[in-house]
Amino acid sequence: MKQGFTLWFTGLSGSGKTTLAHEVETVLRRRELAVEILDGDVVRTHLSKGLGFSKEDRDENIRRIGFVCHLLTRNGAIAISAAISPYRAIRDENRALIGRFVEVYCSCPVEVLAERDVKGLYKKAMAGEIKNFTGVSDPYEEPLHAEVVIDSSRETVAESADRIVRTLELMNLIPPGDDHSRYSPEEEARITARLRERGYV
């Protein structure tokens, strides 16, 4: 049986987690790999219905996602989670549970997110009209050791997806493919250096 793994996207609302998760999913499915996505909004509708947005409820929501990812991973599938998952301790708890865990931090300045936000949620949160809004009135703890860091204010979705897929190849989690861009020696060296820091290569 093929070994599964979890690809865990974390970042503020609007940072591109879901869009990027689906882009990576498309590449992996094209390679005939078994993939399942757990999107934060969908999970809250079905798996975590009834949970609120207190720290305890947020933690419970992320634990539930992590447990499903754990089951998928141990059965040889690629689980992709796209949820804000604001607290570092719970992400690390899931990393310990799952084992084969690749964290992707979608970084983007709040100012840029507010400009992008067609629903105006950030502006409302900044004005105090929405309580417990992550990144404004509720904390977001950035990953300290993410395997991949994406700057969605500067990179295109295709560029970010390429970098994630290449990282998975370098970690020997997926076989090499020819369906994405190739990197310059400098970019390849940066990716390899990050993985070496984490003990993967």
C-alpha positions as CSV (number, residue, x, y, z in Angstrom):
1,M,0.0,0.0,0.0
2,K,1.2,3.5,-0.8
3,Q,2.2,5.6,2.2
4,G,-0.2,8.5,2.8
5,F,0.6,11.9,4.2
6,T,-1.2,15.1,5.3
7,L,-0.7,18.4,3.6
8,W,-1.9,21.0,6.2
9,F,-2.6,24.6,4.9
10,T,-2.8,27.2,7.6
11,G,-3.1,31.0,7.4
12,L,-5.6,33.8,7.9
13,S,-9.0,34.0,6.2
14,G,-8.6,35.0,2.6
15,S,-4.9,34.1,2.4
16,G,-5.5,31.6,-0.4
17,K,-5.6,28.3,1.5
18,T,-8.6,26.7,-0.2
19,T,-7.7,27.9,-3.7
20,L,-4.2,26.7,-3.4
21,A,-5.3,23.3,-1.9
22,H,-7.5,22.7,-4.9
23,E,-4.7,23.6,-7.3
24,V,-2.4,21.1,-5.6
25,E,-5.2,18.6,-5.6
26,T,-5.5,18.9,-9.3
27,V,-1.8,18.2,-9.9
28,L,-1.9,15.2,-7.6
29,R,-5.0,13.7,-9.1
30,R,-3.5,14.1,-12.5
31,R,-0.8,11.8,-11.3
32,E,-3.5,9.3,-10.3
33,L,-2.9,9.8,-6.5
34,A,-5.7,9.3,-4.0
35,V,-6.5,12.7,-2.5
36,E,-9.1,14.1,-0.1
37,I,-9.6,17.7,0.8
38,L,-11.0,18.9,4.2
39,D,-12.0,22.5,3.8
40,G,-12.5,24.5,7.0
41,D,-15.9,25.9,6.0
42,V,-17.2,22.5,4.8
43,V,-16.0,20.8,7.9
44,R,-17.8,23.3,10.1
45,T,-21.0,22.6,8.3
46,H,-20.8,18.8,8.5
47,L,-18.2,17.5,11.0
48,S,-18.1,20.4,13.5
49,K,-21.7,21.7,13.4
50,G,-22.6,23.3,16.6
51,L,-19.1,24.4,17.6
52,G,-18.6,28.1,18.1
53,F,-15.5,30.3,17.9
54,S,-14.2,30.3,21.4
55,K,-10.6,29.0,21.7
56,E,-11.9,25.7,23.1
57,D,-14.3,25.2,20.1
58,R,-11.6,26.2,17.6
59,D,-9.2,23.7,19.1
60,E,-11.9,21.0,19.0
61,N,-12.6,21.8,15.4
62,I,-9.0,21.5,14.4
63,R,-8.6,18.3,16.5
64,R,-11.5,16.7,14.5
65,I,-9.9,17.7,11.2
66,G,-6.6,16.3,12.4
67,F,-8.2,13.0,13.4
68,V,-9.8,12.5,10.0
69,C,-6.5,13.4,8.3
70,H,-4.8,10.8,10.6
71,L,-7.2,8.1,9.4
72,L,-6.8,9.0,5.7
73,T,-3.0,9.1,6.0
74,R,-2.6,5.8,7.8
75,N,-4.8,4.2,5.0
76,G,-2.5,5.5,2.2
77,A,-4.4,8.6,1.1
78,I,-3.2,12.1,0.8
79,A,-5.2,14.3,3.1
80,I,-5.3,18.0,2.4
81,S,-6.6,20.3,5.2
82,A,-7.4,24.0,4.4
83,A,-8.4,25.6,7.7
84,I,-7.2,28.7,9.5
85,S,-6.1,26.6,12.5
86,P,-4.8,29.6,14.4
87,Y,-3.2,28.0,17.4
88,R,0.3,26.5,17.1
89,A,-0.1,24.0,19.9
90,I,-3.0,22.2,18.2
91,R,-1.3,22.2,14.8
92,D,1.7,20.6,16.5
93,E,-0.6,18.1,18.3
94,N,-1.9,17.1,14.9
95,R,1.6,16.8,13.5
96,A,2.5,14.4,16.4
97,L,-0.6,12.4,15.8
98,I,-0.3,12.1,12.1
99,G,3.4,11.8,11.7
100,R,3.7,12.3,7.9
101,F,2.6,15.9,8.1
102,V,3.6,18.8,5.8
103,E,2.7,22.2,7.0
104,V,2.1,25.0,4.4
105,Y,1.9,28.5,5.8
106,C,-0.1,30.9,3.5
107,S,1.3,34.2,4.6
108,C,-0.3,37.5,3.6
109,P,-0.4,40.9,5.4
110,V,-3.7,41.8,7.0
111,E,-3.8,45.1,5.0
112,V,-3.7,43.1,1.7
113,L,-6.4,40.7,3.0
114,A,-8.6,43.6,3.9
115,E,-8.3,45.0,0.4
116,R,-9.1,41.7,-1.2
117,D,-12.1,41.0,1.1
118,V,-15.2,41.4,-1.0
119,K,-17.5,40.7,2.0
120,G,-15.8,43.5,4.0
121,L,-15.3,41.2,7.0
122,Y,-11.8,42.5,7.9
123,K,-13.0,46.1,7.8
124,K,-16.0,45.2,10.1
125,A,-13.7,43.3,12.4
126,M,-11.3,46.3,12.5
127,A,-14.2,48.5,13.4
128,G,-15.2,46.2,16.2
129,E,-18.4,45.0,14.5
130,I,-17.2,41.4,14.4
131,K,-15.8,39.8,17.6
132,N,-13.3,36.9,17.7
133,F,-12.0,37.5,14.2
134,T,-8.7,35.8,13.7
135,G,-5.9,38.1,12.9
136,V,-7.7,41.2,14.1
137,S,-9.5,40.6,17.5
138,D,-8.3,37.0,18.0
139,P,-4.7,35.8,17.7
140,Y,-3.1,33.9,14.9
141,E,0.1,32.1,15.8
142,E,2.4,31.8,12.8
143,P,4.1,28.4,12.2
144,L,7.7,28.4,13.4
145,H,8.9,25.5,11.3
146,A,6.5,25.1,8.3
147,E,7.9,23.0,5.5
148,V,6.6,25.5,2.9
149,V,6.0,29.2,3.4
150,I,3.9,30.9,0.7
151,D,3.5,34.7,0.3
152,S,0.2,34.9,-1.4
153,S,0.5,38.7,-1.8
154,R,3.5,38.2,-4.1
155,E,3.1,34.7,-5.7
156,T,0.6,33.5,-8.2
157,V,-1.4,30.4,-7.3
158,A,0.5,28.4,-10.0
159,E,3.9,29.5,-8.6
160,S,2.9,28.6,-5.1
161,A,1.4,25.2,-6.1
162,D,4.6,24.4,-8.1
163,R,6.7,25.1,-5.1
164,I,4.6,22.9,-2.8
165,V,4.6,20.0,-5.3
166,R,8.3,20.2,-5.8
167,T,8.8,20.2,-2.0
168,L,6.7,17.0,-1.8
169,E,8.9,15.4,-4.5
170,L,12.1,16.4,-2.7
171,M,10.7,14.8,0.5
172,N,10.0,11.6,-1.5
173,L,6.3,11.8,-0.6
174,I,5.3,11.7,-4.3
175,P,7.1,10.5,-7.4
176,P,8.7,13.2,-9.6
177,G,6.5,14.5,-12.4
178,D,6.8,16.7,-15.5
179,D,3.5,18.6,-15.1
180,H,4.9,21.6,-13.3
181,S,7.5,24.3,-13.8
182,R,11.2,23.7,-13.1
183,Y,13.1,25.9,-10.7
184,S,16.2,27.9,-11.0
185,P,19.2,26.4,-9.1
186,E,18.8,29.1,-6.5
187,E,15.2,28.3,-5.8
188,E,15.9,24.6,-5.7
189,A,18.8,25.3,-3.2
190,R,16.4,27.3,-1.0
191,I,13.8,24.5,-0.9
192,T,16.5,21.9,-0.2
193,A,18.0,24.1,2.6
194,R,14.6,24.4,4.3
195,L,14.1,20.7,4.2
196,R,17.6,20.0,5.4
197,E,16.9,22.3,8.4
198,R,13.9,20.1,9.2
199,G,15.9,16.9,8.8
200,Y,14.1,15.6,5.7
201,V,17.2,15.5,3.3
